[in-house]
Amino acid sequence: MSTVDPSLRDDIIAAIPNLRAFAISLSGSVDRADDLVQETLLRAFANISSFRPGTNLPAWLFTILRNLFRSEYRKRRREVPDSDGAFAATLTTNPDQTTHLDFEDFRTALDKLPSDQREALVLVGASGFSYEEAADICECAVGTIKSRVNRARKRLGELLAIEDGDDFGPDKTTRAVLAAERA
């Protein structure tokens, strides 16, 4: 602080009570307000060269404090209080190794479908075309497309040994491990 003009330093110190009152109004906590004011003063002195003499010093200090509060608020809003680690213990991620294998199994099964069924399924299921649009593309009746898609889905289910919705996602062993970790 020895390089700071003494009158400027005195003006900064004189602004502390107002800065503190503003910080309390923002944070709602005296302790948090004191921390904000301290950080504001540190930043002000560290960046005193950016202050233009003759401009409004309190406004400059209040801007630093407000920006500091907003930055910390945004940061804290994304954080989850978890001092005992209870929340972190509930977080699990499915293993990624099987996803690649599942996709390869799907591609292999898709390749085993007759070309007309595969084409209909890809148009409706993957590309998002309506049955009518797929029928126009394939130059056939809408009923034919619906039939091809239905037969393709059924055959894929057989090839992939899918019986119901529980067969999607992690396998039974992985689900059991993840459930045990949560308990």
Order of alpha helices (4+ residues) and beta strands (2+ residues): alpha-alpha-alpha-alpha-alpha-alpha-alpha-alpha-alpha-alpha
